[in-house]
Amino acid sequence: MKQKTFEITDNLTYKTGNHTFLLGTHNELYNINYGFVNALNGRISYKSLDDFYNSNPARIRGTYPFNGDSRQTLFDNPYAQYKVNLLSLYFQDEINWGRVRLSPGVRVDYTDLPDKPQLSPLVTNSPQDPNYGKTYTYTPLNQLTNTYLNKPTLSPRLGFTIDVTEDRSMVLRGGSGIFVGRIPFAWLGYAYYNDGVGFGSYDYNAPTAGQLAANGDPLVGSNFPKWQNSSKVQVDLVDNNFKMPRVWRSSLAFDYTLKGYKLTLEGIYTKVLYDLKFQQVNKTDNVTYYSYDINHEMPVYTTNINSNFSNAYLLSNTKEGYRYNLTAQLSKSYDFGFNFFVAYTYGDAKDITNGIRNSMESNWQMNQSLTPNDPKLTTSNFAIKNRVVANLGYMFSISNSNRLYTNVYFNAQSGNPFSWGFVNSTIANTGQAAGLAYVFKDAAEAAKYIVPIKDAGGNVLVSAQQQVADYENFVNNNDYLKSRRGKFTERNGDFTPWNVQADIRIMDEIRLSEKSKNNIQISLSIINFTNLLNKDWGKVYFVPNTFNSTASVGLTKVGNVAAGQPSAGDPTYNFKTPGLPYTIDQFASRFQAQLGVRYNF
């Protein structure tokens, strides 16, 4: 991406009496050439190394220019060229009435997109199109008119501080207001080049034996163009009423100081007004359900609406989501050189998608949901339920010109959320790359769906009975999975172990003379001091974000229950114990020492 950015800010402050007025404007002007074409050389996925060696891909997809432009030509002359202008005007008044201070204000934001992406005739659904008049799932594509953004947003705010007592030993403070965010402009880049006009797109999910025989191994250079021989397109679309992310945030805090001890209680609550939602809108409502899904929670999709689309992704808004934090903290400094600070925070965050991927497609494919076009409100990737932080410091006065400072910083927080499910696959024919899984309610149910592992010659390598026993042992040794017996797993339903670390810093400050301010500081910092004390302490746990923090349940779909059998059409699996769901950050989990020398003058 090549980007030119101009930023213009101007603030005018005027004071009169008890008022301090601020009138300002902040503007960001972007001129963007987006030259990245997703999977220009193809993207080929395999379910196992054996499938890779045997040229048996599970999915073949990619994008290519209709006019045959080379990679270098596309790089030098990006197809997606667009401008984005973020304009704002704000006014605030700081009112000082002594023990009561108010800060009312208002901000106007305007997101200007001068030239919207083109809309393919396949999207506008002209009368010549064979699908004209058909109603699309979730959003009628034939009603898209590119009328999003380019409208002002008004955001009022109010902050306050009240000195409950004259000596400010008791202070009440807080505020409430509306705040507008932004989206990664790369998402818009996809909408400009995946417009269904300049590029073709192919997506063979589970390619058939006939397709493989006709086109050959896509990894062979001479075969690769055969897979591109498609008139289908992918479109990345923006809903007519799409708005930039917007939240309503409020806070309330109470500070109480007594004999040098300062206690603070604070709460922050954020309610989503408009957040992000990603959908694949070329799916029909003609769905089925597996027999064990008695509550019909996971629809299994059968067909696309319009065969001219390989995929059709839509960016729109949701009003669901919230987050909050409650914090209690205590601090004090003593005359003899000791000081401390300790705080505990309890919080939670709920959303329907995290929006951390670089494209609409990836945001949809990596969002674990039983109903991917209508994801449910669950724990956010960024939720930290519990956190304790503390700092202990002591200053030793060795002499008038020599002081020794010691500090210990401690942080303990509950683990990172992650999902149990299928990694780089799904069983619902949605094309997602991270899916949730059903947890069998007992060994008898597991035995209906787990089949023997066989070699190419049909010889049994691992019996179904052994796999069921391994599966039962695996589930029973995980508290979360055990709690989901007879149910599906949830997005971010489980957590890694707590991350606990302590750092220490020792600094000797030597003044060169009593009259001079010049001094030399010699310091020693040990990061993750806990790991220095014990090699099993101070470990940092996480689940890799490759598939949006998804850990495998160990099941791999190998087929379906045969017709005429109980539960016909349901998936059959092989099971292999997946091991620990999380990874240890080997670098951050080791202690590190830093020796520093500084001369101040």
Steps between C-alpha positions, in 0.01 A plus 500: 500500500626846406344773707529877518365658816435865580402604851360842589430597862415840643385584853385836635480553878324794664477565875246722669388490861434141608502373144773367270361452152665278241403501134697268274515287191698187417509363145677205341508474121606167348591426140536121472626267227425147618706258292457176695298235317409215731623157383612619156715184481223288648440370849494123537409323824548139609359318799813292559854443379385179335245696296774744401733224386214329313391823323160496670418864589205581724451849359630698201434872472643820367449823309621610157455804271269453204733699274799275577718769662820368655584529868747781426243692297247471781765617746596801290138587413278395792142427401367627834562874520288703740490788744377515858453826689440500877373845594406625847397814683475524879404749769559473874452717807693441822293657777675557834267574790758427769409164648292409195655481153311405185621428147206493257587456135385383162682357200385460141669228292462464126643205307525594135545235232493705178497211252324181607597157361331387181204266527502203265187442288481168682447696821264765371303211349392650170192356324737321261643297789333156540489557877318834467237546769624223727524583868841442648557367849536770771545793259340545157808559286286653230428788738864603550550857385828605668332760721713431807712757692526864377269609784584703815499334842428705813678389819417686825717453812495616863770464763487610862713521815350577841710565811270355763717644777680831496842340554439267200529191716182376334457550125226376271575503127370348181344565166296367213516544128480357150819417310550412132776265384624385161560186296819376332502657154628169359145368531391772261786399269344156464163658417666703223675212325252222587230695317408222258616710205878479471582167664380143485495277806484127550433295811487122468409387851550123506580468126349191342696210352376609156635854546836366620521261205413770248726775636780308671710585803474881547857509636627405154559827315351385171180385675444810709338717227237230443357565846471871416278425200190627673251777433419531870581808705535584867342820625583680825211731574405766752146531630307813397460607862852415618638734767843536654534324838338702779474445876341663802754504783439604861722503806460574869779516758540584867834605655540493878819612675560440871833544678690463175312189387316553172214267412344515154190316383428531128260348251496536120219371281496506121188418298526431129283726287641380168758225466607280211324202348623278215281267295523270200172596339496261206363216713138387488279422796466146363690336788506166677607393849688201635291267710686574824428872455158467660471877566593587139793720605735428208344521153672297228490698177427329171509739203589853395237741372685627194739264325682799345652582839780298654437701819313817597607668824317787665621745762218640712433603860376344820375672813600210722801510730629656819797504736563616855773524762473541877822601677598548863846638575691611808828693523719678754846651533674494839751751635762233561525423127251219444208530254249256361219474248258208460193467280246234405290516184203284411361532151337339203453570130242357261484534122387312191828537311844636580578664166874428518542345155612686190201427276125448514553140391748420777291675765206281403694176453689531828200595713402182682121483500237232464301743285777693323265751336330572831778463760397504864628731771784327685825573679737730311855402409615794712310417819708488819275383783734560793820696543715588801786750471727623776812709534724509809778757523762596754759776499818454708688818582860375518642851526411856402626430149410135460153346490396146419154432353335159481172417330306178457215495247253210514232408245260205514211466257257232397583314183418587142167376358503241223260271314487122471402376156625418152818662373510591130177316433132492578230233482214732401595567135549870570855545375618620839854432617417474870191320626341396827447135592236281656616318815355148516295449812651159579708217360195331347421807290866545403507140378229581244720750321864399554622247243824298469815660360611300197797507267476524120453124480203498737690356795391629841773704666302622802167345599189706562486367857849629576420842353179524705697416816758766413225752428326433831828534689575827323159657570485382862836662571384845387253683724356713220446218249355283773246776574390504132395135480211471254555862389713699259811685606486879519717771349759593762333272751823380664805679641872431519666482845565825685801706394699601809822698492711728720772744390765660719712810454789626713652842430788679669493878451828678573515880505838629388495777765255634754455826307480346155187346348712276281478134593579150380239224516604136492207262471427128481161389368388138508192438290301192603687467828255222586662277238843570650374372836347185350522373142135391512374847601428807291379315192293689241219292351313570178315326218645587155286744307551318169141378513367765737616327819336167418620175656420166338267256673690221324218397266550486121202446274559204266155441354131470576276232645368293211143525378261258666699505823393677820616863488555474124681802361663591831880539489737218593833572667843378588640615834855571605580657836602858414711574808506834681279767341737784582859597425766639732672816378858379529654848486265685734500207743874529568659751734701779341749733665599847389786707643474874441718805554364853462663838548262790573613860469 
